[in-house]
Amino acid sequence: MTPRNDKQDERARLSAAYRRFAADEARGRSPLYEELARGVAADSEILDFLLALPRPKRQPNLLFAAARSLLGTPDGWNRFRRGVTQRKDALHALMLMRSTQTNEPGRCAALLPVLARLPQPLALLEVGASAGLCLLPDRYGYDYGEGRLMSARRDVEPPIFPCAVNAATPIPEALPSIAWRAGLDLEPVDIADRNQVAWLETLVWPEQTDRLTRLRAALDIAATDKPRLVEGDLRRDLTRLANEMPRDATRVIFHTAVLTYVGPTERAEFARSVTSFCDVWIANEAPQVFPDIAARAGTPGPRGQFLLAANGQPLAWADPHGASLDWIA
Ligand SMILES: C[S@@+](CC[C@H](N)C(=O)[O-])C[C@H]1O[C@@H](n2cnc3c(N)ncnc32)[C@H](O)[C@@H]1O
């Protein structure tokens, strides 16, 4: 294989990844990102711009958020393309500096039916916690259609996360009681830093203004509650933090949209060892992250959905941002 062919293959793979993002992730959620992703997939100059970046920095969410942060939100493909081609160097530098640390507290709506059924109180350890917003499931409100739950503490107005559920979903009757909580992250997001908060906000997709409002409400709560965040790598530093979890609580280790950031061998190693540090391991990830768990779900599941699992058993298909939950009966 010549280097030229290698580059063409790499470009074709990247183009396919952007087409997949448009079809599976953006469609029905962000018309602008769907249009931009389709545009990138068909544009060799922008694909070459991306190929000059390290592989983990080529993803759509990073490109679109960095471009919006630098150039403002475009009104469509033409303006986006013009901006990117005119500011290549600055955009390249920004994409190297930033990473996709989207913190989506709405994912608590998917976790809650599992958390609420466990013996209380809980010790919660989140792996890949970003700003720690998913560590505060007891501080938010939830609207499951048939059932609504609301945090008793009203000193800061809680966001209410809507979550459409199927009939099999065990809608929680009470919020969990949390005795201990902490998060581990490669680069914890400091919400006292205005630039870091602005980046978190830019990571919310452009049309999703309700999501942005709820993110800001969750940030207000985190500013008061200050969940503990520890800098560390899930491949090396989990044991130390896990050993701090109190034994008189149900020890839960969970992660959402994180294990995709490490390779398949490291994921398998994580899955093998994690249950020795806790009573319950909750994974909320794309199904390809743990193919063995996905195989146990029986069917491939709806396109673009996450698979929610506890101790390796599939429980539900979940919207990646927590907007719906289809319990596997
Ligand atoms: C997409 S964000 C998800 C954040 C949060 N779990 C949520 O669902 O809102 C992924 C997070 O995982 C963190 N991360 C990636 N690789 C990691 C690693 N090896 N160890 C610890 N954290 C990691 C990133 O820094 C980032 O904050």
Ligand as a Chemical Component Dictionary entry (heavy atoms), coordinates in Angstrom:
data_LIG
# 
_chem_comp.id                   LIG 
_chem_comp.type                 NON-POLYMER 
_chem_comp.pdbx_formal_charge   0 
_chem_comp.three_letter_code    LIG 
# 
loop_
_chem_comp_atom.comp_id 
_chem_comp_atom.atom_id 
_chem_comp_atom.alt_atom_id 
_chem_comp_atom.type_symbol 
_chem_comp_atom.charge 
_chem_comp_atom.model_Cartn_x 
_chem_comp_atom.model_Cartn_y 
_chem_comp_atom.model_Cartn_z 
_chem_comp_atom.pdbx_ordinal 
LIG C1  C1  C 0  -18.168 13.152 26.723 1  
LIG S1  S1  S 1  -17.591 13.540 28.313 2  
LIG C2  C2  C 0  -18.885 12.822 29.309 3  
LIG C3  C3  C 0  -19.008 13.476 30.663 4  
LIG C4  C4  C 0  -20.089 12.922 31.573 5  
LIG N1  N1  N 0  -19.854 11.532 31.867 6  
LIG C5  C5  C 0  -21.461 13.091 30.972 7  
LIG O1  O1  O 0  -22.051 12.078 30.565 8  
LIG O2  O2  O -1 -21.977 14.182 30.939 9  
LIG C6  C6  C 0  -16.254 12.388 28.532 10 
LIG C7  C7  C 0  -15.373 12.695 29.732 11 
LIG O3  O3  O 0  -14.493 11.585 29.933 12 
LIG C8  C8  C 0  -13.222 12.074 30.301 13 
LIG N2  N2  N 0  -12.211 11.048 29.994 14 
LIG C9  C9  C 0  -11.815 10.625 28.769 15 
LIG N3  N3  N 0  -10.865 9.694  28.883 16 
LIG C10 C10 C 0  -10.639 9.501  30.212 17 
LIG C11 C11 C 0  -9.751  8.677  30.975 18 
LIG N4  N4  N 0  -8.888  7.860  30.378 19 
LIG N5  N5  N 0  -9.816  8.752  32.324 20 
LIG C12 C12 C 0  -10.667 9.609  32.934 21 
LIG N6  N6  N 0  -11.524 10.425 32.260 22 
LIG C13 C13 C 0  -11.515 10.388 30.917 23 
LIG C14 C14 C 0  -13.070 13.347 29.475 24 
LIG O4  O4  O 0  -12.090 14.212 30.030 25 
LIG C15 C15 C 0  -14.493 13.917 29.539 26 
LIG O5  O5  O 0  -14.648 14.809 30.610 27 
# 
loop_
_chem_comp_bond.comp_id 
_chem_comp_bond.atom_id_1 
_chem_comp_bond.atom_id_2 
_chem_comp_bond.value_order 
_chem_comp_bond.pdbx_ordinal 
LIG C1  S1  SING 1  
LIG S1  C2  SING 2  
LIG S1  C6  SING 3  
LIG C2  C3  SING 4  
LIG C3  C4  SING 5  
LIG C4  N1  SING 6  
LIG C4  C5  SING 7  
LIG C5  O1  DOUB 8  
LIG C5  O2  SING 9  
LIG C6  C7  SING 10 
LIG C7  O3  SING 11 
LIG C7  C15 SING 12 
LIG O3  C8  SING 13 
LIG C8  N2  SING 14 
LIG C8  C14 SING 15 
LIG N2  C9  SING 16 
LIG N2  C13 SING 17 
LIG C9  N3  DOUB 18 
LIG N3  C10 SING 19 
LIG C10 C11 SING 20 
LIG C10 C13 DOUB 21 
LIG C11 N4  SING 22 
LIG C11 N5  DOUB 23 
LIG N5  C12 SING 24 
LIG C12 N6  DOUB 25 
LIG N6  C13 SING 26 
LIG C14 O4  SING 27 
LIG C14 C15 SING 28 
LIG C15 O5  SING 29 
# 
